């Protein structure tokens, strides 16, 4: 399993296990959301991985986008609330990976926007993690 894949699984498992996240979206967290996915839901967006080596350590800095999708008729409020719950769940999280080692996880930004369909609200949570390769 790649570092990126292992990190995404760690984040997925954290969000699925978090009762506050579950209260907002149940188990609707997808790698790629199906067309029939109920709203609100979360999906994994793009990620970037760069080398972050140190003395005798092979490390990577991975930036991962988590997308929150809502069709709440009252505007962006629901998507913003869910994005904040995701932020609280992941910022500073010190979970353990089976093969590699998570050194640090931080939420860098939250961004809220309207989807081009005119119905869907979209919030973006950008998570940055430092991982040491085994």
C-alpha positions as CSV (number, residue, x, y, z in Angstrom):
1,X,0.0,0.0,0.0
2,X,1.4,3.4,-0.9
3,X,1.9,6.1,1.7
4,X,-0.8,8.2,0.1
5,X,-3.3,5.3,0.1
6,X,-2.4,4.4,3.8
7,X,-2.9,8.1,4.8
8,X,-6.2,8.3,3.1
9,X,-7.4,5.1,4.9
10,X,-6.3,6.6,8.2
11,X,-8.3,9.8,7.5
12,X,-11.3,7.8,6.3
13,X,-11.2,5.6,9.5
14,X,-10.9,8.6,11.7
15,X,-13.9,10.4,10.1
16,X,-16.0,7.2,10.1
17,X,-15.2,6.6,13.8
18,X,-15.9,10.2,14.9
19,X,-19.3,10.5,16.5
20,X,-19.7,14.2,15.7
21,X,-18.9,13.6,12.0
22,X,-21.2,10.6,12.0
23,X,-24.0,12.7,13.4
24,X,-23.7,15.1,10.4
25,X,-23.2,12.6,7.5
26,X,-23.6,9.1,8.9
27,X,-21.3,6.9,6.8
28,X,-21.4,8.9,3.6
29,X,-17.7,9.3,3.0
30,X,-16.5,8.3,-0.4
31,X,-13.3,8.0,-2.4
32,X,-15.5,8.9,-5.4
33,X,-19.1,9.6,-4.6
34,X,-21.6,7.7,-6.7
35,X,-24.1,9.7,-8.7
36,X,-26.9,8.4,-6.3
37,X,-25.1,9.5,-3.1
38,X,-27.4,11.2,-0.6
39,X,-26.6,14.6,0.6
40,X,-24.8,15.8,2.6
41,X,-21.7,13.7,2.0
42,X,-17.9,13.9,2.0
43,X,-15.5,12.8,-0.8
44,X,-11.7,12.7,-1.2
45,X,-10.4,15.2,-3.7
46,X,-6.9,15.7,-5.2
47,X,-3.7,15.2,-3.2
48,X,-0.1,16.2,-3.6
49,X,2.9,14.5,-2.2
50,X,6.4,16.1,-1.9
51,X,9.6,14.8,-0.4
52,X,10.3,16.0,3.1
53,X,13.5,14.1,4.0
54,X,15.6,14.7,7.0
55,X,18.8,13.1,8.3
56,X,18.4,9.3,7.9
57,X,14.7,9.7,7.4
58,X,12.7,9.4,4.2
59,X,9.7,11.6,4.7
60,X,6.8,13.0,2.7
61,X,4.5,16.0,3.1
62,X,1.1,15.2,1.7
63,X,-1.6,17.8,1.1
64,X,-5.1,16.2,0.7
65,X,-8.4,17.9,-0.2
66,X,-11.5,16.7,1.5
67,X,-14.7,17.9,-0.2
68,X,-18.0,18.5,1.7
69,X,-21.2,18.5,-0.5
70,X,-24.5,19.8,0.7
71,X,-27.9,20.6,-0.9
72,X,-29.3,22.4,2.2
73,X,-31.8,24.9,1.0
74,X,-30.7,27.6,3.5
75,X,-27.4,28.2,1.8
76,X,-23.8,27.2,2.8
77,X,-24.5,26.8,6.5
78,X,-24.7,23.0,6.5
79,X,-21.5,22.6,4.4
80,X,-19.7,25.1,6.7
81,X,-20.8,23.2,9.8
82,X,-19.7,19.9,8.4
83,X,-16.3,21.3,7.2
84,X,-15.7,22.6,10.7
85,X,-16.5,19.2,12.3
86,X,-14.1,17.6,9.9
87,X,-11.5,20.2,10.8
88,X,-11.9,19.5,14.5
89,X,-11.6,15.8,13.9
90,X,-8.4,15.9,11.9
91,X,-6.4,18.9,13.1
92,X,-3.6,17.6,15.3
93,X,-4.8,14.0,15.0
94,X,-2.0,11.6,15.9
95,X,-3.3,8.3,14.5
96,X,-1.1,5.3,13.9
97,X,-0.5,4.0,10.4
98,X,0.2,0.2,10.1
99,X,3.3,0.6,8.0
100,X,4.5,4.2,7.9
101,X,4.5,6.8,10.7
102,X,2.3,9.9,10.9
103,X,4.4,12.7,12.3
104,X,1.9,15.5,12.1
105,X,-1.5,16.3,10.7
106,X,-2.8,19.9,10.3
107,X,-5.8,21.4,8.7
108,X,-4.5,24.3,6.7
109,X,-7.6,25.9,5.2
110,X,-11.4,25.7,4.9
111,X,-13.0,27.2,1.8
112,X,-16.7,27.6,1.0
113,X,-18.2,28.0,-2.4
114,X,-21.2,27.5,-4.6
115,X,-21.2,24.6,-7.0
116,X,-21.8,25.6,-10.7
117,X,-25.1,23.6,-10.6
118,X,-26.7,26.4,-8.5
119,X,-28.1,23.9,-6.0
120,X,-25.1,22.4,-4.2
121,X,-22.8,24.0,-1.6
122,X,-19.2,22.8,-1.6
123,X,-16.7,23.2,1.2
124,X,-13.1,22.3,0.9
125,X,-11.0,21.1,3.8
126,X,-7.2,21.1,3.1
127,X,-5.3,18.7,5.3
128,X,-1.5,18.5,5.4
129,X,0.3,15.5,6.9
130,X,4.0,14.8,7.5
131,X,4.7,11.0,7.1
132,X,7.9,9.1,7.7
133,X,8.4,6.2,5.4
134,X,9.1,2.8,7.0
